[in-house]
Amino acid sequence: MPRIRTLTTVLFLIIVPSLFIYYFYYDSVSSSIITRYQPSSSTEYVQQLIDGDGAQQPPSSLPQQQQQLPPMDDPQHKYAAVWRHATNIYNHPASNVQNDSSTSSSLLRSSATMLENLLNRNREREFTYAQITPPSMPSPNETMDPDPEIESHRQFVKKMMKEAWDNYVLYAWGYNELQPQSRNKKMDSIFGPTKLGLTIVDSMDTLFLMDMKQEFELGRQWVAQELDFESTPTETSVFETIIRYVGGLLTCFALTGDPMFLYKSRQVAQALLPAYNTATGIPNGLIIPKTGKAYHHTWASGAILSEFGSHHLEYTYLSDMTGDRRFHDRVKRIRSVLNNAEKPNGLYLLMLDEETGRWTDNKVSLGALGDSFYEYLIKAYVQSGHRDRQALQMYTDAMDAIDRSGMINQSASGHLTYVSDLVFGKPTNKMQHLTCFAGGMYMLGVHHMAGNSAVGIDIPDNVVRDDSAPKTLANLTAAEYSRLQRHFGLAVNLTETCYQSYHRTPTHLGPESFYFNEKVEAINPNGDYYILRPEVIESYFIMWRLTHDNRYREYAWEAAQAIYEHCRTESGYAGIYNVMHKPAIKDNTQQSFFLAETLKYLYLIFSNDKLLSLDEWVFNTEAHPLPICGHNSAYPASTCINNNNNNNNGRT
């Protein structure tokens, strides 16, 4: 046995360097799958902005797919046998090296690890993806509302986007966010001082939808040439990276069919995988991509529900488009842990130990730390083309539990409905701005669960219903029927409450949180900040699209005017410190989600329904629209995980 181990070690010491020589030689003589082109340099674009000349028109060609080799774990690969032997040793050291702690055993494991890393690099070079046909996007004229006043509102929002983007390009290009008042890059943003282009990636689909082609092509150039997430040496949020980078890049792929965006999206997602190496598979919240070191937030007692519970939309589409099941397998495992976890009164608490799978706090919330988990349950059902019945069951069970918990209450006057947090089993009297997404969530659920039916119930006839929903109102059970009525009422009433939280302040902008008691309703008497958040406007958008009730356009226009009046600076837009004070004092931060979400939803509200149908697209929690399986040419039914066990169908 010692002689065999010695011989194996020698072979590895010969083969591994040979593989790396092969790798670097191949890399130097083969062309990358990402064919780069130059619309114009960033410097030229900025100079043209300064001169007022606009940007150079880029060529319209897309990258072409290159010939690929089989991955190393493919039986056809010339080093497949070496790879199988290496991974066998790496994964089962006890049986293969008999717990030998010698240098020989250590070298074997080290060699296997090197080969594993080489496989990951080969996966990137030998990139395959599903062949999709990007949906034909209507022209600006085709999405114009026939009412000239509404179209003027849309152009007003587009002007706001142009101002926000151009000032970012001028003063913070390549960095994450802009400080508009000081005309500088923001060094303490959510991704730190790194040049990860957060605003670029977050903005690109908004630019595309607004037909801002030159700006979009400049962003594409930066992503193709500069985005290098894997080398980031500072800690980053796993959740924020998924919803902003992975989601944003996937949307650009779906809209354009450009494989560069899919390639970059998988690069980013792959760098996050070490965070999932916990006993339960629940990921740590933070990771240093360059080293793979992962850990949870120091202020948290465990993994955060809204963070680890909001990967499903992005990872499912990524796996289906690439055939790389690692991502979907991660979210399947997370869902399994949550299903098996003990839920007091059916409720999901906010923090969970990554190693034991047990809850570590006693709070329930549809706001901070909880919000997008619930959002992604109903949206996973939508994304699957109504095939993911488990997601729907989890959603309805969770909403029923919240109904029973006492979290949903009426104001003292009885005029407003609000959702509070639950702390140690008792509801508070405070609602968060973040919770204001819930009106839209409830409405989206009604749309996709009700089906298209002429049956008259308390849901008004003007409510749009998805033709493809599996049930019609005629054959719902009594409990399902009652739930739909309840959810529709909550959608309307919660959206109205959130509107009042804006309308009742001097600035007509809503606070981060607001209270309900005998003296106040939907305001924060001590004042509170507004940081360009989108949740209220998001609900206006969904309510408008699915009811065509004009009040939601009126509410949205009031918000757009308030943002322009109180948040606009000479060099972009910033949040304000106190919504109760005029003139408002600004916070010198143009959040990337202002361009990704707030302005996108405003623009869509003032466009007609042809632009991003809610029966073809589902928005992630950063407002990046992802296609619905089987209902969108960017997501053919043949590629869907819920349809096929063989997930390489349709990939080249």
TORVO-882054 format. One record per residue (C-alpha): x, y, z. Coordinates in pm, whole numbers. Layout:
<guvos>
+--------+--------+--------+
:      u :      v :      w :
+--------+--------+--------+
:      X :      Y :      Z :
...
+--------+--------+--------+
</guvos>
This chain:
<guvos>
+--------+--------+--------+
:      u :      v :      w :
+--------+--------+--------+
:      0 :      0 :      0 :
:    275 :    257 :     75 :
:    429 :    177 :   -263 :
:     92 :    224 :   -437 :
:     32 :    554 :   -259 :
:    381 :    673 :   -351 :
:    326 :    577 :   -714 :
:    -10 :    755 :   -717 :
:    148 :   1065 :   -569 :
:    419 :   1067 :   -834 :
:    161 :   1028 :  -1108 :
:    -39 :   1320 :   -968 :
:    270 :   1537 :   -943 :
:    334 :   1467 :  -1311 :
:    -24 :   1486 :  -1437 :
:   -143 :   1795 :  -1253 :
:    130 :   2028 :  -1389 :
:     68 :   1877 :  -1732 :
:   -299 :   1962 :  -1704 :
:   -220 :   2319 :  -1613 :
:     20 :   2347 :  -1908 :
:   -258 :   2211 :  -2127 :
:   -503 :   2454 :  -1974 :
:   -295 :   2767 :  -2025 :
:   -184 :   2659 :  -2373 :
:   -541 :   2594 :  -2474 :
:   -652 :   2921 :  -2319 :
:   -392 :   3115 :  -2516 :
:   -479 :   2967 :  -2857 :
:   -857 :   2928 :  -2831 :
:  -1106 :   3208 :  -2856 :
:  -1332 :   3287 :  -2564 :
:  -1704 :   3234 :  -2588 :
:  -1738 :   3602 :  -2506 :
:  -1673 :   3801 :  -2821 :
:  -1615 :   4158 :  -2715 :
:  -1691 :   4460 :  -2925 :
:  -1627 :   4829 :  -2870 :
:  -1925 :   5065 :  -2890 :
:  -1700 :   5347 :  -2769 :
:  -1467 :   5390 :  -2478 :
:  -1601 :   5508 :  -2146 :
:  -1381 :   5817 :  -2169 :
:  -1520 :   5904 :  -2512 :
:  -1876 :   5860 :  -2390 :
:  -1820 :   6083 :  -2088 :
:  -1656 :   6349 :  -2305 :
:  -1952 :   6336 :  -2542 :
:  -2186 :   6382 :  -2246 :
:  -1990 :   6687 :  -2140 :
:  -1992 :   6823 :  -2495 :
:  -2359 :   6739 :  -2537 :
:  -2299 :   6522 :  -2843 :
:  -2440 :   6194 :  -2713 :
:  -2270 :   5857 :  -2741 :
:  -2137 :   5681 :  -3049 :
:  -2382 :   5435 :  -3204 :
:  -2252 :   5083 :  -3140 :
:  -2259 :   4796 :  -3386 :
:  -2568 :   4579 :  -3352 :
:  -2399 :   4239 :  -3377 :
:  -2412 :   4000 :  -3084 :
:  -2139 :   3763 :  -2968 :
:  -2118 :   3440 :  -3163 :
:  -2093 :   3103 :  -2995 :
:  -1754 :   2934 :  -3028 :
:  -1668 :   2565 :  -3055 :
:  -1653 :   2401 :  -2713 :
:  -1483 :   2103 :  -2556 :
:  -1663 :   1858 :  -2327 :
:  -1623 :   1937 :  -1956 :
:  -1372 :   1732 :  -1761 :
:  -1644 :   1530 :  -1589 :
:  -1782 :   1429 :  -1930 :
:  -1683 :   1068 :  -2019 :
:  -1558 :   1198 :  -2357 :
:  -1301 :   1429 :  -2203 :
:   -943 :   1307 :  -2244 :
:   -876 :   1348 :  -1870 :
:  -1207 :   1205 :  -1749 :
:  -1046 :    904 :  -1580 :
:   -799 :   1125 :  -1393 :
:  -1082 :   1349 :  -1283 :
:  -1292 :   1057 :  -1154 :
:   -997 :    920 :   -957 :
:   -913 :   1261 :   -811 :
:  -1267 :   1337 :   -702 :
:  -1305 :    990 :   -554 :
:  -1002 :   1052 :   -333 :
:  -1111 :   1406 :   -251 :
:  -1467 :   1310 :   -158 :
:  -1387 :    982 :     23 :
:  -1046 :   1023 :    187 :
:  -1115 :    766 :    460 :
:  -1167 :    478 :    220 :
:   -900 :    576 :    -29 :
:   -606 :    683 :    184 :
:   -703 :    496 :    501 :
:   -692 :    808 :    722 :
:   -319 :    838 :    649 :
:   -200 :   1181 :    760 :
:    124 :   1150 :    565 :
:    253 :   1402 :    317 :
:    150 :   1160 :     43 :
:   -218 :   1171 :    146 :
:   -209 :   1547 :    185 :
:    -65 :   1586 :   -163 :
:   -334 :   1362 :   -307 :
:   -610 :   1571 :   -154 :
:   -436 :   1890 :   -262 :
:   -406 :   1759 :   -617 :
:   -773 :   1665 :   -619 :
:   -865 :   2014 :   -501 :
:   -653 :   2166 :   -777 :
:   -832 :   1950 :  -1032 :
:  -1168 :   2054 :   -889 :
:  -1072 :   2418 :   -933 :
:   -956 :   2338 :  -1284 :
:  -1295 :   2185 :  -1358 :
:  -1467 :   2506 :  -1251 :
:  -1242 :   2704 :  -1484 :
:  -1312 :   2457 :  -1765 :
:  -1685 :   2499 :  -1704 :
:  -1644 :   2869 :  -1769 :
:  -1440 :   2820 :  -2085 :
:  -1664 :   2541 :  -2215 :
:  -1977 :   2741 :  -2148 :
:  -2303 :   2605 :  -2289 :
:  -2643 :   2763 :  -2283 :
:  -3000 :   2719 :  -2398 :
:  -3096 :   2855 :  -2735 :
:  -3367 :   3114 :  -2678 :
:  -3547 :   3359 :  -2897 :
:  -3561 :   3696 :  -2721 :
:  -3918 :   3822 :  -2714 :
:  -3999 :   4084 :  -2970 :
:  -4011 :   4405 :  -2771 :
:  -4266 :   4664 :  -2881 :
:  -4137 :   5001 :  -2996 :
:  -4184 :   5313 :  -2780 :
:  -4471 :   5418 :  -3006 :
:  -4640 :   5082 :  -2956 :
:  -4621 :   5111 :  -2576 :
:  -4742 :   5469 :  -2567 :
:  -5069 :   5536 :  -2386 :
:  -5329 :   5699 :  -2612 :
:  -5383 :   5972 :  -2353 :
:  -5127 :   6249 :  -2427 :
:  -5114 :   6348 :  -2061 :
:  -5014 :   5996 :  -1956 :
:  -4747 :   5989 :  -2227 :
:  -4611 :   6319 :  -2097 :
:  -4582 :   6160 :  -1752 :
:  -4387 :   5871 :  -1905 :
:  -4146 :   6106 :  -2080 :
:  -4102 :   6294 :  -1753 :
:  -3993 :   5971 :  -1583 :
:  -3757 :   5890 :  -1870 :
:  -3599 :   6233 :  -1826 :
:  -3543 :   6153 :  -1457 :
:  -3372 :   5828 :  -1557 :
:  -3152 :   6010 :  -1806 :
:  -3044 :   6259 :  -1539 :
:  -2971 :   5987 :  -1284 :
:  -2773 :   5775 :  -1530 :
:  -2572 :   6051 :  -1697 :
:  -2459 :   6194 :  -1365 :
:  -2352 :   5850 :  -1247 :
:  -2148 :   5811 :  -1568 :
:  -1987 :   6152 :  -1523 :
:  -1896 :   6130 :  -1156 :
:  -1889 :   5765 :  -1045 :
:  -1843 :   5546 :  -1353 :
:  -1746 :   5189 :  -1264 :
:  -1800 :   5241 :   -893 :
:  -2113 :   5122 :   -720 :
:  -2317 :   5434 :   -650 :
:  -2313 :   5810 :   -694 :
:  -2298 :   6083 :   -432 :
:  -2486 :   6348 :   -631 :
:  -2438 :   6648 :   -403 :
:  -2062 :   6607 :   -373 :
:  -2037 :   6478 :   -733 :
:  -1830 :   6182 :   -630 :
:  -1836 :   5805 :   -605 :
:  -1985 :   5655 :   -289 :
:  -1715 :   5453 :   -113 :
:  -1927 :   5308 :    168 :
:  -2204 :   5158 :    -45 :
:  -2350 :   4814 :     16 :
:  -2061 :   4664 :   -184 :
:  -1797 :   4889 :    -35 :
:  -1532 :   5081 :   -230 :
:  -1500 :   4817 :   -502 :
:  -1545 :   4894 :   -872 :
:  -1824 :   4643 :   -925 :
:  -2045 :   4878 :  -1126 :
:  -2354 :   4814 :   -916 :
:  -2549 :   5102 :  -1069 :
:  -2453 :   4983 :  -1418 :
:  -2583 :   4629 :  -1370 :
:  -2891 :   4742 :  -1179 :
:  -2981 :   5002 :  -1445 :
:  -2934 :   4817 :  -1769 :
:  -3277 :   4659 :  -1807 :
:  -3440 :   4992 :  -1724 :
:  -3230 :   5157 :  -1995 :
:  -3331 :   4884 :  -2239 :
:  -3702 :   4918 :  -2163 :
:  -3682 :   5295 :  -2202 :
:  -3516 :   5248 :  -2544 :
:  -3200 :   5424 :  -2426 :
:  -2984 :   5220 :  -2663 :
:  -2658 :   5412 :  -2643 :
:  -2660 :   5406 :  -2265 :
:  -2742 :   5034 :  -2264 :
:  -2455 :   4954 :  -2501 :
:  -2210 :   5147 :  -2284 :
:  -2321 :   4938 :  -1988 :
:  -2285 :   4619 :  -2189 :
:  -1930 :   4712 :  -2281 :
:  -1840 :   4766 :  -1916 :
:  -1995 :   4437 :  -1806 :
:  -1816 :   4242 :  -2081 :
:  -1476 :   4397 :  -2018 :
:  -1464 :   4507 :  -1656 :
:  -1699 :   4308 :  -1433 :
:  -1478 :   4071 :  -1233 :
:  -1678 :   3966 :   -931 :
:  -1471 :   3657 :   -846 :
:  -1165 :   3869 :   -766 :
:  -1346 :   4090 :   -516 :
:  -1133 :   4099 :   -197 :
:  -1396 :   4250 :     33 :
:  -1705 :   4099 :    192 :
:  -2025 :   4111 :     -8 :
:  -2384 :   4015 :     64 :
:  -2486 :   3686 :    -95 :
:  -2849 :   3799 :   -113 :
:  -2780 :   4143 :   -259 :
:  -2544 :   3993 :   -515 :
:  -2806 :   3745 :   -631 :
:  -3095 :   3988 :   -666 :
:  -2887 :   4269 :   -821 :
:  -2608 :   4108 :  -1023 :
:  -2732 :   3757 :  -1100 :
:  -3088 :   3881 :  -1152 :
:  -2991 :   4191 :  -1348 :
:  -2760 :   4002 :  -1582 :
:  -3015 :   3725 :  -1637 :
:  -3275 :   3983 :  -1734 :
:  -3040 :   4134 :  -1990 :
:  -2986 :   3787 :  -2134 :
:  -3361 :   3724 :  -2151 :
:  -3427 :   4058 :  -2319 :
:  -3145 :   4039 :  -2575 :
:  -3038 :   3675 :  -2609 :
:  -2678 :   3793 :  -2565 :
:  -2491 :   3497 :  -2406 :
:  -2231 :   3728 :  -2253 :
:  -2485 :   3830 :  -1990 :
:  -2566 :   3467 :  -1906 :
:  -2196 :   3383 :  -1890 :
:  -2128 :   3670 :  -1650 :
:  -2431 :   3581 :  -1441 :
:  -2304 :   3228 :  -1390 :
:  -1956 :   3358 :  -1307 :
:  -2103 :   3570 :  -1030 :
:  -2329 :   3294 :   -898 :
:  -2046 :   3041 :   -902 :
:  -1835 :   3268 :   -682 :
:  -2112 :   3254 :   -419 :
:  -2129 :   2875 :   -393 :
:  -1884 :   2840 :    -99 :
:  -2137 :   3029 :    115 :
:  -2367 :   2724 :     96 :
:  -2112 :   2490 :    253 :
:  -2296 :   2460 :    584 :
:  -2446 :   2160 :    761 :
:  -2796 :   2248 :    640 :
:  -2714 :   2407 :    306 :
:  -2858 :   2735 :    434 :
:  -2597 :   2985 :    311 :
:  -2398 :   3227 :    517 :
:  -2505 :   3584 :    451 :
:  -2163 :   3725 :    363 :
:  -1876 :   3604 :    147 :
:  -1537 :   3725 :     31 :
:  -1549 :   3610 :   -333 :
:  -1172 :   3608 :   -384 :
:  -1109 :   3362 :   -101 :
:  -1446 :   3189 :    -67 :
:  -1454 :   3266 :    306 :
:  -1816 :   3295 :    420 :
:  -1986 :   3390 :    747 :
:  -2307 :   3548 :    868 :
:  -2369 :   3907 :    972 :
:  -2210 :   3987 :   1308 :
:  -2529 :   4155 :   1427 :
:  -2748 :   3855 :   1339 :
:  -2805 :   3536 :   1538 :
:  -2823 :   3328 :   1221 :
:  -2913 :   3329 :    854 :
:  -3184 :   3581 :    760 :
:  -3513 :   3454 :    615 :
:  -3551 :   3720 :    346 :
:  -3193 :   3659 :    234 :
:  -3160 :   3282 :    213 :
:  -3525 :   3248 :    109 :
:  -3495 :   3471 :   -199 :
:  -3269 :   3287 :   -443 :
:  -3526 :   3074 :   -621 :
:  -3618 :   3287 :   -923 :
:  -3262 :   3365 :  -1023 :
:  -3109 :   3024 :   -957 :
:  -3389 :   2832 :  -1129 :
:  -3363 :   3034 :  -1449 :
:  -2983 :   3022 :  -1438 :
:  -2982 :   2643 :  -1403 :
:  -3238 :   2601 :  -1679 :
:  -3047 :   2823 :  -1920 :
:  -2705 :   2666 :  -1854 :
:  -2787 :   2309 :  -1756 :
:  -2579 :   2364 :  -1442 :
:  -2794 :   2212 :  -1169 :
:  -2573 :   2330 :   -882 :
:  -2776 :   2648 :   -843 :
:  -3122 :   2495 :   -849 :
:  -3004 :   2217 :   -619 :
:  -2908 :   2481 :   -362 :
:  -3256 :   2635 :   -355 :
:  -3421 :   2293 :   -347 :
:  -3223 :   2211 :    -35 :
:  -3315 :   2543 :    126 :
:  -3682 :   2478 :     60 :
:  -3651 :   2130 :    211 :
:  -3497 :   2271 :    529 :
:  -3777 :   2527 :    561 :
:  -4047 :   2268 :    503 :
:  -3899 :   2045 :    771 :
:  -3838 :   2324 :   1023 :
:  -4080 :   2354 :   1311 :
:  -4300 :   2657 :   1251 :
:  -4479 :   2796 :   1558 :
:  -4843 :   2839 :   1457 :
:  -4734 :   2797 :   1096 :
:  -4517 :   3110 :   1108 :
:  -4166 :   3159 :    971 :
:  -3934 :   3339 :   1212 :
:  -3666 :   3576 :   1088 :
:  -3339 :   3402 :   1171 :
:  -3225 :   3043 :   1147 :
:  -2905 :   2868 :   1254 :
:  -2718 :   2754 :    942 :
:  -2576 :   2449 :   1119 :
:  -2875 :   2317 :   1316 :
:  -3170 :   2439 :   1109 :
:  -3339 :   2581 :   1420 :
:  -3486 :   2929 :   1458 :
:  -3280 :   3172 :   1665 :
:  -3525 :   3457 :   1729 :
:  -3892 :   3522 :   1806 :
:  -3999 :   3776 :   1546 :
:  -4218 :   3754 :   1234 :
:  -4229 :   4027 :    970 :
:  -4344 :   4106 :    618 :
:  -4092 :   4391 :    632 :
:  -3718 :   4393 :    689 :
:  -3558 :   4047 :    716 :
:  -3874 :   3867 :    605 :
:  -4034 :   4041 :    307 :
:  -3894 :   3885 :    -10 :
:  -3921 :   3528 :    122 :
:  -4301 :   3549 :     94 :
:  -4277 :   3737 :   -234 :
:  -4065 :   3458 :   -386 :
:  -4306 :   3184 :   -281 :
:  -4587 :   3311 :   -501 :
:  -4344 :   3424 :   -770 :
:  -4179 :   3080 :   -787 :
:  -4524 :   2942 :   -864 :
:  -4570 :   3209 :  -1131 :
:  -4223 :   3159 :  -1281 :
:  -4285 :   2785 :  -1319 :
:  -4591 :   2847 :  -1533 :
:  -4808 :   2727 :  -1242 :
:  -4626 :   2394 :  -1217 :
:  -4454 :   2448 :   -881 :
:  -4747 :   2351 :   -662 :
:  -4524 :   2317 :   -357 :
:  -4440 :   2688 :   -375 :
:  -4809 :   2778 :   -401 :
:  -4893 :   2560 :   -101 :
:  -4616 :   2719 :    106 :
:  -4742 :   3064 :      7 :
:  -5107 :   3004 :     95 :
:  -5012 :   2829 :    420 :
:  -4786 :   3120 :    518 :
:  -5048 :   3383 :    434 :
:  -5315 :   3191 :    626 :
:  -5082 :   3176 :    928 :
:  -5022 :   3552 :    910 :
:  -5398 :   3606 :    890 :
:  -5445 :   3408 :   1211 :
:  -5154 :   3572 :   1393 :
:  -5304 :   3916 :   1457 :
:  -5042 :   4093 :   1242 :
:  -5310 :   4242 :   1014 :
:  -5516 :   4510 :   1188 :
:  -5741 :   4810 :   1134 :
:  -5653 :   5162 :   1242 :
:  -5845 :   5317 :   1531 :
:  -6076 :   5497 :   1288 :
:  -6134 :   5174 :   1100 :
:  -6039 :   5340 :    772 :
:  -5693 :   5189 :    717 :
:  -5557 :   4835 :    718 :
:  -5197 :   4774 :    818 :
:  -4953 :   4486 :    871 :
:  -4729 :   4505 :   1175 :
:  -4445 :   4287 :   1297 :
:  -4503 :   4012 :   1551 :
:  -4261 :   4013 :   1845 :
:  -4280 :   3727 :   2096 :
:  -4628 :   3652 :   1965 :
:  -4762 :   4007 :   2002 :
:  -4826 :   4254 :   1716 :
:  -4673 :   4601 :   1723 :
:  -4842 :   4920 :   1602 :
:  -4579 :   4998 :   1337 :
:  -4574 :   4924 :    963 :
:  -4260 :   4948 :    751 :
:  -4218 :   5103 :    407 :
:  -4063 :   4771 :    304 :
:  -4392 :   4597 :    389 :
:  -4572 :   4805 :    126 :
:  -4476 :   4553 :   -141 :
:  -4745 :   4329 :     11 :
:  -5038 :   4496 :   -165 :
:  -4886 :   4407 :   -500 :
:  -4793 :   4059 :   -382 :
:  -5149 :   3980 :   -276 :
:  -5284 :   4113 :   -607 :
:  -5037 :   3910 :   -810 :
:  -5144 :   3600 :   -620 :
:  -5512 :   3666 :   -692 :
:  -5431 :   3712 :  -1060 :
:  -5245 :   3384 :  -1092 :
:  -5464 :   3174 :   -864 :
:  -5810 :   3285 :   -976 :
:  -5801 :   3200 :  -1344 :
:  -6024 :   3356 :  -1605 :
:  -6390 :   3320 :  -1516 :
:  -6713 :   3509 :  -1558 :
:  -6833 :   3394 :  -1219 :
:  -6939 :   3702 :  -1026 :
:  -6802 :   3727 :   -674 :
:  -6683 :   4015 :   -464 :
:  -6369 :   4049 :   -675 :
:  -6466 :   4323 :   -925 :
:  -6510 :   4239 :  -1292 :
:  -6229 :   4475 :  -1392 :
:  -5969 :   4256 :  -1220 :
:  -5755 :   4091 :  -1486 :
:  -5715 :   3716 :  -1441 :
:  -5450 :   3495 :  -1591 :
:  -5603 :   3274 :  -1861 :
:  -5354 :   2996 :  -1787 :
:  -5429 :   2967 :  -1413 :
:  -5508 :   2602 :  -1335 :
:  -5842 :   2669 :  -1172 :
:  -6131 :   2900 :  -1246 :
:  -6340 :   3063 :   -980 :
:  -6619 :   2821 :  -1067 :
:  -6442 :   2517 :   -923 :
:  -6257 :   2663 :   -627 :
:  -6317 :   2511 :   -286 :
:  -6493 :   2725 :    -29 :
:  -6161 :   2789 :    148 :
:  -5987 :   2890 :   -176 :
:  -6280 :   3112 :   -273 :
:  -6272 :   3285 :     65 :
:  -5894 :   3326 :     51 :
:  -5909 :   3499 :   -288 :
:  -6170 :   3743 :   -162 :
:  -5960 :   3813 :    146 :
:  -5639 :   3860 :    -55 :
:  -5803 :   4095 :   -303 :
:  -5933 :   4309 :    -18 :
:  -5589 :   4317 :    142 :
:  -5428 :   4413 :   -189 :
:  -5656 :   4715 :   -225 :
:  -5653 :   4820 :    140 :
:  -5280 :   4784 :    206 :
:  -5194 :   4976 :   -110 :
:  -5430 :   5253 :      4 :
:  -5265 :   5263 :    347 :
:  -4923 :   5296 :    189 :
:  -5050 :   5576 :    -34 :
:  -5176 :   5757 :    274 :
:  -4832 :   5723 :    435 :
:  -4704 :   5937 :    146 :
:  -4996 :   6171 :     99 :
:  -5018 :   6276 :    465 :
:  -4662 :   6411 :    486 :
:  -4566 :   6765 :    381 :
:  -4333 :   6627 :    113 :
:  -4579 :   6362 :    -12 :
:  -4300 :   6107 :     35 :
:  -4338 :   5815 :    271 :
:  -4130 :   5747 :    583 :
:  -3925 :   5434 :    645 :
:  -4186 :   5332 :    905 :
:  -4518 :   5471 :   1024 :
:  -4747 :   5419 :   1322 :
:  -5106 :   5355 :   1422 :
:  -5262 :   5445 :   1756 :
:  -5541 :   5662 :   1895 :
:  -5365 :   5980 :   1779 :
:  -5189 :   5896 :   1451 :
:  -5261 :   5693 :   1140 :
:  -5002 :   5606 :    875 :
:  -4752 :   5874 :    974 :
:  -4439 :   5900 :   1182 :
:  -4485 :   6212 :   1397 :
:  -4114 :   6226 :   1475 :
:  -4025 :   6224 :   1108 :
:  -3834 :   5959 :    922 :
:  -3616 :   5927 :    618 :
:  -3697 :   5836 :    257 :
:  -3416 :   5677 :     56 :
:  -3579 :   5657 :   -289 :
:  -3743 :   5325 :   -202 :
:  -3970 :   5151 :   -459 :
:  -4212 :   4930 :   -261 :
:  -4513 :   5164 :   -264 :
:  -4474 :   5240 :   -634 :
:  -4425 :   4868 :   -703 :
:  -4770 :   4801 :   -559 :
:  -4916 :   5089 :   -762 :
:  -4777 :   4922 :  -1075 :
:  -4922 :   4578 :  -1006 :
:  -5256 :   4721 :   -894 :
:  -5275 :   4938 :  -1206 :
:  -5188 :   4654 :  -1442 :
:  -5435 :   4411 :  -1289 :
:  -5730 :   4644 :  -1223 :
:  -5681 :   4943 :  -1457 :
:  -5812 :   5160 :  -1176 :
:  -5690 :   5511 :  -1265 :
:  -5630 :   5606 :   -905 :
:  -5302 :   5409 :   -912 :
:  -5172 :   5620 :  -1199 :
:  -5273 :   5930 :  -1007 :
:  -5094 :   5805 :   -696 :
:  -4784 :   5727 :   -902 :
:  -4778 :   6070 :  -1062 :
:  -4803 :   6235 :   -722 :
:  -4503 :   6031 :   -607 :
:  -4300 :   6109 :   -921 :
:  -4356 :   6483 :   -876 :
:  -4263 :   6463 :   -508 :
:  -3939 :   6279 :   -586 :
:  -3850 :   6534 :   -852 :
:  -3924 :   6827 :   -621 :
:  -3757 :   6704 :   -302 :
:  -3491 :   6451 :   -410 :
:  -3348 :   6602 :   -727 :
:  -3009 :   6772 :   -716 :
:  -2805 :   6936 :   -990 :
:  -2620 :   6607 :  -1037 :
:  -2868 :   6328 :   -975 :
:  -3117 :   6222 :   -708 :
:  -3075 :   6165 :   -335 :
:  -3282 :   6046 :    -42 :
:  -3401 :   6287 :    226 :
:  -3353 :   6273 :    601 :
:  -3702 :   6376 :    712 :
:  -4021 :   6351 :    509 :
:  -4195 :   6587 :    753 :
:  -3965 :   6883 :    681 :
:  -3963 :   7129 :    391 :
:  -3726 :   7215 :    239 :
:  -3593 :   6862 :    258 :
:  -3234 :   6792 :    361 :
:  -3078 :   6537 :    126 :
:  -2855 :   6241 :    215 :
:  -2609 :   6259 :    -79 :
:  -2679 :   5903 :   -199 :
:  -2831 :   5795 :   -530 :
:  -2927 :   5436 :   -454 :
:  -2885 :   5191 :   -742 :
:  -3235 :   5058 :   -675 :
:  -3375 :   5400 :   -763 :
:  -3277 :   5332 :  -1125 :
:  -3347 :   4959 :  -1109 :
:  -3686 :   4972 :   -939 :
:  -3845 :   5307 :   -860 :
:  -3802 :   5465 :  -1203 :
:  -3872 :   5138 :  -1386 :
:  -4205 :   5088 :  -1210 :
:  -4303 :   5451 :  -1270 :
:  -4224 :   5418 :  -1640 :
:  -4425 :   5097 :  -1669 :
:  -4725 :   5252 :  -1494 :
:  -4740 :   5520 :  -1764 :
:  -4686 :   5270 :  -2049 :
:  -4954 :   5045 :  -2189 :
:  -4981 :   4676 :  -2105 :
:  -4775 :   4562 :  -2406 :
:  -4454 :   4644 :  -2223 :
:  -4372 :   4345 :  -2000 :
:  -4699 :   4155 :  -1959 :
:  -4744 :   4006 :  -1612 :
:  -4847 :   3682 :  -1784 :
:  -4504 :   3658 :  -1951 :
:  -4267 :   3812 :  -1695 :
:  -4222 :   3798 :  -1318 :
:  -4014 :   4060 :  -1140 :
:  -3749 :   3964 :   -889 :
:  -3725 :   4164 :   -569 :
:  -3488 :   4414 :   -737 :
:  -3745 :   4469 :  -1017 :
:  -3544 :   4272 :  -1272 :
:  -3805 :   4095 :  -1490 :
:  -3745 :   3724 :  -1552 :
:  -3942 :   3523 :  -1808 :
:  -4219 :   3281 :  -1712 :
:  -4159 :   2921 :  -1816 :
:  -4359 :   2821 :  -2120 :
:  -4516 :   3167 :  -2157 :
:  -4215 :   3356 :  -2292 :
:  -3982 :   3275 :  -2581 :
:  -3690 :   3354 :  -2351 :
:  -3788 :   3054 :  -2136 :
:  -3900 :   2763 :  -2356 :
:  -4101 :   2497 :  -2175 :
:  -3853 :   2234 :  -2296 :
:  -3582 :   2387 :  -2077 :
:  -3780 :   2412 :  -1753 :
:  -3662 :   2209 :  -1456 :
:  -4025 :   2147 :  -1361 :
:  -4083 :   1987 :  -1703 :
:  -3771 :   1780 :  -1759 :
:  -3544 :   1548 :  -1570 :
:  -3286 :   1590 :  -1845 :
:  -3197 :   1955 :  -1812 :
:  -2958 :   1970 :  -2106 :
:  -3243 :   1979 :  -2358 :
:  -3212 :   2267 :  -2598 :
:  -2860 :   2370 :  -2495 :
:  -2567 :   2413 :  -2728 :
+--------+--------+--------+
</guvos>
